[in-house]
Amino acid sequence: MKNGKLYEHCDVALVACMKHHLTIDQVIELRTELQRQLIRLEQSMRVTEKALQTVELDQTAVGRLSRIDSLQNQSLSKGLREREVVRLSQLREAISRIEKETFGLCIACGGEIPYERLFVVPEAPLCGECPS
Ligand SMILES: [Zn+2]
């Protein structure tokens, strides 16, 4: 009956989000989108991780020009990984805000984040008027 309980909890959280300005359909749609983006990000992070490892192996084996090339690729991959790590935590936080029943509310002022904004950026933590 674990599954039954899980769904029950999710529904309670979804209904609580509805008490704000979002409809249950909107919250379900945004949660689906967040989970979809999370899966895609995790896939892309595995590719980045592989690229970083490959470059590390290359460094001993290749000539000077290729080594410069490798280092450039490595710094690109590192920058990419940093952005991915930030986005991963934004997505996870947004999903946990659904569970904590505060999804759709600005983390700075507590005001409502317009649905139009969430539609474009479902993980948005701020209302758009608060400085990031
Ligand atoms: Zn705000």
Boltz pocket constraint, residues with backbone or C-beta under 6 A from the ligand:
constraints:
  - pocket:
      binder: B
      contacts: [[A, 106], [A, 107], [A, 108], [A, 109], [A, 110], [A, 111], [A, 126], [A, 127], [A, 128], [A, 129], [A, 130]]
      max_distance: 6.0
